[in-house]
């Protein structure tokens, strides 16, 4: 074999190895990509002193992220810090104010949540490290995000020892986007001059257009904030939000015994939802049944209670999703069912709902009142979503009964006296004397 032939063979082998390596790499990426990208929680590594932290958190979360789930640490010590977290559209946003925090290493952790990692339910804590440097930020902004259906404002402060000019831009890339106009000029771009340490409030008005996520940009030469603003509705009102409570439901029951509980489905928007469908994962279908699988209409700021019944004749544990959907609006609750022999249920009627009666916009009926609708067992109390009406107590009923009987007796007595007076007895002596009657 010639040298040229051996060289060509070696080259072909090298190309083949490279191709195999690329193929293996692609296979690895496609295999593990769902695990790697289950949640996006990216925090900048460095922040200047006083800078406002704004972070987007994306993922398929089964439990909502609230302020109670977020913890900040300096090293391994938990620290107080002003922050807030909220769901905006399909993602969560977190902002925190670093004013007063010394240069050091910090971390933020999101705990006690559940989310989907591929086809599995994960409950790992989400954590990110960051540092606060020796530099001082040009300015801070508060809040770091806005959810609104009307006009709003942002507050900024100059953190430098000199005057600062902050540019403001609310322009959107889409022509249908609802306008955010800067007061008082009602323009989409402007600037504001701040003296050292000065705090100013920037007012915004909403114009015409469609609802959705918008960005307000605040900028100096060294620092840019992009503040997400989620507008619930347009000027005609078209916001709808479908919610299910609880979002994580753990149920236990004895085998061969039918058990029941309930969930609460609500529309927290200002638009009526129609044709709401309810469905269960295949794993739940043999063991769980819903009182309704379709809701024709759900008015704005109202809700409906759905009864769940579950049964199994053998010991088992199953998990799956209870999904609700109306058009492009949807929500889900993770359901875990455990069936055991000789299981004894708690005697108390423990509510599984996680919201308070006030959050349901209901009321707690006082003594002597009853709800004109079936109540829901909210987190804090038995909650009436209708009207509390006064009831007649047993003691009041006795008193009313005695009064009625007294009235009847008095009426009979008066009738008797009248009858006796009208019917005088016949005097035979008077008749014998010839006197007229």
Helices and strands as residue ranges (DSSP letters): H 3-36, E 39-41, E 46-49, E 52-59, G 67-69, E 70-74, E 77-78, E 82-88, E 91-97, E 104-110, E 115-117, E 120-122, E 126-136, E 139-142, E 145-148, E 152-158, E 164-169, E 180-182, E 189-194, E 199-206, E 212-219, E 224-231, E 242-245, E 248-254, E 259-267, E 273-280, H 282-285, E 288-290, E 294-298, E 302-310, E 316-326, E 329-340, E 369-371, E 376-377, E 382-383, E 388-390, H 394-422, H 428-432
